[in-house]
Amino acid sequence: MQEFVKNRARQEIFKLKPYTPGKPIEEVKRELGLEDIIKLASNENPLGPAPRAIEAISNMLSEMHLYPDANCFNLKKALSGFYDIPITDILIGNGSDELLKLIAETFLSSGDQIIVGKPTFSEYEFAALIMGAECIEVPLKEFTHDLPAMLAAITPKTKIIVICNPNNPTGTIVNRMQIKEFMDKLPPDILVVFDEAYYEYVESPEYSTGLEYLAQGRNVIVLRTFSKIYGLAALRIGYGLTSTEIAQAVERVMEPFNVNSPAQIGAVAALQDQEHVKRSRELNKQGKQYLYNEFKRMGLTYVPTEANFIFMDTGVDGREVFNRLLKLGVIVRTGDIFGLPTFIRVTVGTAEENQRFTTSLEKVLKDLK
Ligand SMILES: *Cc1c(COP(=O)(O)O)cnc(C)c1O
């Protein structure tokens, strides 16, 4: 490493591990010379963007010389109506990823701690480490957040606990009773971030959202996104629902034009396109069932999911499976980055994509055995 950076940069940056994104289709095309590729690696919506969002964005392209609305007023108003909560309690971010970072900047100092599950979404650790805080990882129990163990991990330094519900990469949820017991015992001065990026896909009647605790006046932030079921991942737009007090604090560290206009306009239109949400949920439900059946037929174990991806055990080296699937033009995620080297995570695609994935997987596993 060059001396300049080593001596002058904040030491916190050397603890950061680079994010491992799903491999982009273009990259696989370049590297393997393949044309026909499907990406089931980043939990994107296989039906594409909400059609109403495409239309709304197409109609605003000639306005792109203007700065966006710094306050995201129209989107906040739409979300306020959608959830029946005050406009002052809504945060809009450049993806919920940005909100995670802003929350860390608002609440964390060097030496503080946050508590998260293991494995879970890596951005929580990233946001904490940037601020010089420590990320305490509590192992999942049966692939699910172990809330009693997370409570037991609290120290005087704990500022934030993040519950990813459904959890990425396992697709599991913590249920209503588990959350209630957790919230009943939680010291009120600890902020709970419920990351509900996959909320719209949940089918279980046992599910409860962090919004219930927000309504009770607890210190919680509920994060949701337009990247997944609404199909707007490229626009980078997510939102947080919280108290007015917390929202005002987080807005202090926010850049004035953090969310671009196509994103704001697209999100308003997407929110009105509940038909698309319904279609997407239905497709996911069918795809999930198809994949379960195929895994059973092949004698493979998987974690039942409440999201649009399945964490499954290949029984062999997951990275090898990943590489061989790649050569067949199918991009998935390896489990080793989540600490489970025989696992892969696959996004539920269209019927055609799911079939191509299972056919390819069966071939790869046959070759490997
Ligand atoms: C995809 C995802 C997000 C969404 O991130 P955006 O920045 O809104 O695209 C947030 N949390 C989890 C757990 C996710 O998987």
PDBQT file of the ligand as one rigid body, heavy atoms in Angstrom, charges set to zero:
ROOT
HETATM    1  C1  LIG A 401     -32.054  -5.140  -1.925  1.00  0.00    +0.000 C 
HETATM    2  C2  LIG A 401     -32.031  -4.804  -0.495  1.00  0.00    +0.000 A 
HETATM    3  C3  LIG A 401     -32.179  -3.501  -0.076  1.00  0.00    +0.000 A 
HETATM    4  C4  LIG A 401     -32.521  -2.437  -1.061  1.00  0.00    +0.000 C 
HETATM    5  O1  LIG A 401     -31.539  -1.634  -1.329  1.00  0.00    +0.000 OA
HETATM    6  P1  LIG A 401     -31.771  -0.368  -2.254  1.00  0.00    +0.000 P 
HETATM    7  O2  LIG A 401     -30.599   0.455  -1.860  1.00  0.00    +0.000 OA
HETATM    8  O3  LIG A 401     -33.084   0.277  -1.852  1.00  0.00    +0.000 OA
HETATM    9  O4  LIG A 401     -31.756  -0.833  -3.653  1.00  0.00    +0.000 OA
HETATM   10  C5  LIG A 401     -32.172  -3.229   1.270  1.00  0.00    +0.000 A 
HETATM   11  N1  LIG A 401     -32.046  -4.215   2.177  1.00  0.00    +0.000 NA
HETATM   12  C6  LIG A 401     -31.947  -5.485   1.801  1.00  0.00    +0.000 A 
HETATM   13  C7  LIG A 401     -31.891  -6.545   2.818  1.00  0.00    +0.000 C 
HETATM   14  C8  LIG A 401     -31.923  -5.821   0.457  1.00  0.00    +0.000 A 
HETATM   15  O5  LIG A 401     -31.782  -7.093   0.079  1.00  0.00    +0.000 OA
ENDROOT
TORSDOF 0
